């Protein structure tokens, strides 16, 4: 319990210390900072989605390869193998969709909106 209180207090102090320069920034500096944030968010989203889609595609390919090899060895079990493969493919695809949701949140969230409202800009 004490660790949680100390951790929360340190995080609150950190946020307060980093917010001071944002409050002191002028209108032009705030807009430049927001533009830089959007630029880096777009780069991070592109890399994140690329890596997620590539690795999920690799995982799906390996899954289908394993299922086809299993069906070739034991054709009687093809129904169970196919059902398991489809469920696995859905789970792998869900990881890419989760990354897309996170990417959209990062891309369209405006972290400087609250700072601008508090600062009165």
C-alpha positions as CSV (number, residue, x, y, z in Angstrom):
1,X,0.0,0.0,0.0
2,X,2.8,2.4,0.9
3,X,4.6,1.6,-2.4
4,X,1.4,2.5,-4.3
5,X,1.1,5.8,-2.5
6,X,4.7,6.7,-3.0
7,X,4.5,5.7,-6.7
8,X,1.4,7.7,-7.2
9,X,2.9,10.7,-5.5
10,X,6.1,10.5,-7.6
11,X,4.1,10.3,-10.8
12,X,1.9,13.2,-9.8
13,X,5.1,15.2,-9.1
14,X,6.6,14.3,-12.4
15,X,3.5,15.3,-14.3
16,X,3.4,18.6,-12.4
17,X,7.1,19.3,-13.2
18,X,6.7,18.6,-16.9
19,X,3.5,20.6,-17.2
20,X,5.2,23.9,-16.0
21,X,7.1,24.5,-19.3
22,X,3.9,23.8,-21.2
23,X,2.1,26.5,-19.2
24,X,4.9,28.9,-19.7
25,X,5.1,28.3,-23.5
26,X,3.6,31.0,-25.8
27,X,1.0,30.4,-28.4
28,X,3.4,29.8,-31.2
29,X,5.6,27.5,-29.1
30,X,2.5,25.5,-28.1
31,X,1.5,25.1,-31.7
32,X,5.0,24.0,-32.7
33,X,5.1,21.5,-29.9
34,X,1.6,20.1,-30.9
35,X,2.8,19.8,-34.5
36,X,5.9,18.0,-33.5
37,X,3.9,15.6,-31.3
38,X,1.6,14.9,-34.2
39,X,4.6,14.2,-36.5
40,X,6.2,11.8,-34.1
41,X,2.8,10.1,-33.3
42,X,2.3,9.5,-37.1
43,X,5.8,8.0,-37.4
44,X,5.2,5.8,-34.4
45,X,1.8,4.7,-35.7
46,X,3.3,3.8,-39.1
47,X,6.1,1.7,-37.6
48,X,3.9,0.1,-35.1
49,X,1.3,-1.0,-37.6
50,X,3.9,-2.1,-40.0
51,X,5.6,-4.3,-37.4
52,X,2.3,-5.7,-36.1
53,X,1.0,-6.5,-39.6
54,X,4.2,-8.1,-40.7
55,X,4.7,-10.3,-37.6
56,X,1.0,-11.3,-37.6
57,X,1.3,-12.2,-41.3
58,X,4.3,-14.3,-40.5
59,X,2.4,-16.0,-37.6
60,X,-0.6,-16.7,-39.8
61,X,1.6,-18.2,-42.5
62,X,3.3,-20.5,-40.0
63,X,0.0,-21.5,-38.6
64,X,-1.4,-22.4,-42.0
65,X,1.8,-24.2,-42.9
66,X,1.6,-26.3,-39.7
67,X,-2.1,-27.1,-40.3
68,X,-1.5,-28.2,-43.9
69,X,1.3,-30.4,-42.8
70,X,-0.9,-31.9,-40.1
71,X,-3.7,-32.6,-42.5
72,X,-1.2,-34.1,-45.0
73,X,0.0,-36.5,-42.3
74,X,-3.4,-37.4,-40.9
75,X,-6.3,-36.6,-43.3
76,X,-8.9,-38.0,-40.8
77,X,-8.2,-35.2,-38.4
78,X,-8.6,-32.5,-40.9
79,X,-11.8,-31.2,-39.4
80,X,-10.3,-30.6,-35.9
81,X,-7.1,-29.2,-37.4
82,X,-9.0,-26.8,-39.6
83,X,-11.2,-25.5,-36.7
84,X,-8.2,-25.0,-34.5
85,X,-6.4,-23.2,-37.3
86,X,-9.3,-20.8,-37.9
87,X,-9.6,-20.0,-34.2
88,X,-5.8,-19.4,-34.0
89,X,-5.9,-17.2,-37.1
90,X,-8.7,-15.1,-35.6
91,X,-6.6,-14.7,-32.4
92,X,-3.6,-13.6,-34.5
93,X,-5.7,-11.2,-36.5
94,X,-7.1,-9.7,-33.3
95,X,-3.6,-8.6,-32.3
96,X,-3.3,-6.5,-35.5
97,X,-6.7,-5.0,-34.8
98,X,-5.7,-4.2,-31.2
99,X,-2.6,-2.4,-32.6
100,X,-4.8,-0.5,-35.1
101,X,-7.0,0.7,-32.2
102,X,-4.0,1.8,-30.2
103,X,-2.6,3.5,-33.2
104,X,-5.8,5.4,-33.8
105,X,-5.9,6.5,-30.2
106,X,-2.3,7.7,-30.4
107,X,-2.9,9.5,-33.7
108,X,-6.1,11.2,-32.9
109,X,-5.7,12.0,-29.2
110,X,-4.7,15.6,-28.7
111,X,-2.4,15.7,-25.7
112,X,-2.0,19.5,-25.9
113,X,-5.7,20.2,-25.9
114,X,-5.9,20.0,-22.1
115,X,-2.8,22.1,-21.7
116,X,-4.2,24.8,-24.0
117,X,-7.5,24.8,-22.2
118,X,-5.8,25.2,-18.8
119,X,-3.4,27.8,-20.0
120,X,-6.3,29.8,-21.5
121,X,-5.1,29.7,-25.2
